[in-house]
Amino acid sequence: MTDHSEELPFSIVVERAQASLRRATEPRYEVPEGKGMGSAVLVDPGPDELRQWWAAAAALFRQYARRRSANPPEDVAIPANMALLIATLAGDLSLGRLSAALTDVTATGRPPIGELEAADIGMAVAYRRAASPIGLVLDGRHVIIEDLAPIKTLSRWFRVDRRTVQQWLQDFEPACPPGPLTPEILTSLTRKAAARYSADRPGKIRASRDAIGGGGN
């Protein structure tokens, strides 16, 4: 789950999120298959457009946090309309109300790994990198952890087998926590991530959309 948006200028990440928001909120004209342009019908955005916007919003906020926690911090800002929308949704949630922006993205079957779970796994990847001979380098911060068996350590903390940890190292990028980062802080953050992850197993869904729908902790 590499976040390729980190390779882009922040302005491009913002533009993508704004464009995705328009697609998720504005009706569009579609031409039915086999019909001419005169048969175009107005179609409301569906779950796919909403999911794409949530993904773009996640990338935007993730990159905002990453860039603001860089050394030195980058002078970037979240668009006001995006911040207001997230604040409105959070306010609805605090009152127990679920808007269509949340309920309409719910899908059946096994969900993909959610942002919260991916963040916890990212901490495991960061710990493993820090335990390598060259250590972990994130935004100018360099951390080296003395652990001769990091895969075994992570397997025990997260309560998964070693093969799972090894797969994480291939599929996920290291998490980038804000603020100072020392071996002690990274170890503490990783253990907290492991506690969250392992407490949710088995049978509990970590993806935020499903937690909102009633299948969470």
C-alpha positions in Angstrom: 0.0 0.0 0.0 2.6 2.5 -1.1 1.4 6.1 -1.0 2.7 7.4 -4.3 1.3 10.8 -3.5 4.4 11.5 -1.4 6.4 11.7 -4.6 4.2 14.5 -5.9 4.2 18.3 -5.1 1.6 19.0 -2.4 -0.3 21.2 -4.7 -0.9 18.3 -7.0 -2.2 16.2 -4.1 -4.6 19.0 -3.3 -5.8 19.3 -6.9 -6.4 15.5 -7.0 -8.5 15.6 -3.8 -10.5 18.6 -5.1 -11.2 17.0 -8.4 -12.2 13.7 -6.7 -14.5 15.7 -4.4 -16.2 17.2 -7.4 -16.7 13.8 -9.0 -18.2 12.5 -5.8 -20.7 15.3 -5.4 -21.6 16.6 -8.9 -24.0 14.6 -11.2 -22.5 13.8 -14.7 -23.9 12.9 -18.1 -23.5 9.4 -19.4 -24.4 7.9 -22.7 -26.0 4.4 -22.5 -24.1 1.7 -24.3 -25.1 1.5 -28.0 -26.9 4.9 -27.9 -26.1 8.3 -29.4 -25.1 11.5 -27.7 -28.7 12.6 -27.7 -29.5 9.7 -25.3 -27.2 11.0 -22.6 -28.7 10.8 -19.1 -27.8 12.6 -15.9 -26.2 10.2 -13.4 -25.6 10.8 -9.7 -22.2 9.9 -8.2 -22.1 6.3 -6.8 -20.1 4.4 -4.2 -17.0 4.2 -6.5 -16.7 7.9 -6.7 -17.2 8.3 -3.0 -14.5 5.7 -2.3 -12.1 7.5 -4.7 -12.7 10.7 -2.9 -12.1 9.2 0.5 -8.8 7.7 -0.8 -7.8 11.1 -2.2 -8.7 12.8 1.1 -6.7 10.2 3.0 -3.7 10.8 0.8 -4.1 14.6 1.3 -4.2 14.5 5.1 -1.5 11.9 5.3 0.9 14.0 3.2 -0.1 17.1 5.1 1.0 15.4 8.4 4.1 14.0 6.8 5.2 17.4 5.4 4.4 19.4 8.5 6.4 16.9 10.6 9.4 17.1 8.3 12.6 18.8 9.4 12.2 21.6 8.7 8.4 21.6 8.5 6.9 22.5 5.1 4.5 25.4 4.8 1.5 23.6 3.4 -2.2 23.9 4.2 -5.4 21.9 3.9 -8.0 23.5 1.7 -10.7 25.2 3.8 -13.6 23.3 2.0 -11.9 20.0 2.6 -11.3 20.7 6.3 -14.8 21.9 6.8 -16.3 18.8 5.1 -14.3 16.5 7.4 -15.2 18.6 10.4 -18.9 18.3 9.5 -18.7 14.5 9.1 -16.9 14.3 12.4 -19.5 16.4 14.0 -22.2 14.1 12.6 -20.4 11.0 13.9 -20.1 12.6 17.4 -23.9 12.8 17.5 -24.3 9.2 16.2 -25.5 10.4 12.7 -24.2 8.7 9.6 -24.3 10.7 6.4 -24.5 9.3 2.9 -20.8 10.1 2.5 -20.2 7.3 5.0 -23.0 4.8 4.5 -22.9 4.8 0.7 -19.3 3.5 0.6 -20.0 0.4 2.7 -19.5 -2.8 0.8 -20.3 -6.5 1.5 -17.7 -9.2 1.8 -14.2 -9.0 3.3 -13.0 -5.3 3.2 -9.5 -4.2 2.2 -7.1 -3.2 4.9 -8.2 0.1 6.3 -6.2 3.2 7.1 -6.0 2.5 10.8 -4.7 -1.1 10.3 -2.3 0.1 7.6 -0.9 2.7 9.9 -0.3 0.0 12.6 1.4 -2.2 10.0 3.4 0.7 8.9 4.9 1.0 12.4 6.0 -2.6 12.1 7.7 -1.8 8.9 9.4 1.2 10.4 10.6 -0.8 13.3 12.1 -3.5 11.0 13.8 -0.8 8.9 15.2 0.8 12.1 16.6 -2.6 13.1 18.6 -2.9 9.9 22.3 -2.0 9.8 21.6 1.3 8.1 18.6 2.1 10.3 15.5 4.1 9.4 15.7 7.5 7.8 12.5 9.6 7.7 12.4 13.2 6.8 15.9 13.9 8.1 15.4 11.7 11.3 17.7 8.7 11.6 16.9 5.9 14.0 18.8 2.7 14.7 17.3 0.0 16.9 19.4 -2.8 18.3 17.3 -5.9 17.7 19.0 -9.0 16.2 15.7 -10.7 15.5 13.2 -8.0 14.5 11.0 -10.3 12.5 10.6 -12.6 15.6 9.9 -9.6 17.8 7.2 -8.2 15.5 5.6 -11.6 15.1 5.3 -11.8 18.9 4.1 -8.3 19.4 1.5 -8.3 16.6 0.6 -12.0 17.2 1.0 -13.0 13.6 3.4 -15.5 11.9 6.7 -14.5 10.5 5.5 -14.9 6.9 2.9 -12.3 7.5 5.5 -9.8 8.8 7.7 -10.6 5.8 4.8 -9.9 3.5 4.1 -6.6 5.2 7.7 -5.6 4.5 7.0 -6.1 0.8 3.6 -4.5 0.6 3.8 -1.5 3.0 5.8 1.6 3.4 7.1 2.6 6.9 4.8 4.8 9.0 6.1 8.4 9.5 5.0 9.5 13.0 5.3 13.2 13.6 7.6 14.8 16.1 11.0 13.6 17.6 11.9 10.0 16.9 14.3 8.0 19.0 14.8 4.3 19.4 12.8 4.4 22.6 9.9 6.4 21.0 9.8 4.2 17.9 9.7 1.1 20.0 6.9 2.5 22.2 4.9 3.5 19.2 5.3 0.1 17.6 4.3 -1.7 20.7 1.2 0.4 20.9 0.4 -0.3 17.3 0.8 -4.0 17.9 -1.5 -3.8 20.9 -4.2 -2.2 18.8 -3.7 -4.6 16.0 -3.6 -7.8 18.0 -6.6 -6.7 20.2 -8.7 -6.5 17.1 -8.0 -10.1 16.1 -9.7 -12.4 15.1 -13.0 -11.5 13.5 -13.0 -7.8 14.1 -12.9 -5.4 11.1 -10.4 -2.6 11.3 -11.3 -0.7 8.2 -12.8 2.6 9.3 -15.7 2.4 6.9 -16.9 -0.9 8.5 -16.4 0.4 12.0 -18.7 3.3 11.1 -21.2 0.8 9.8 -21.3 -1.0 13.1 -18.7 -3.7 12.7 -15.9 -2.0 14.7 -14.6 -2.3 18.2 
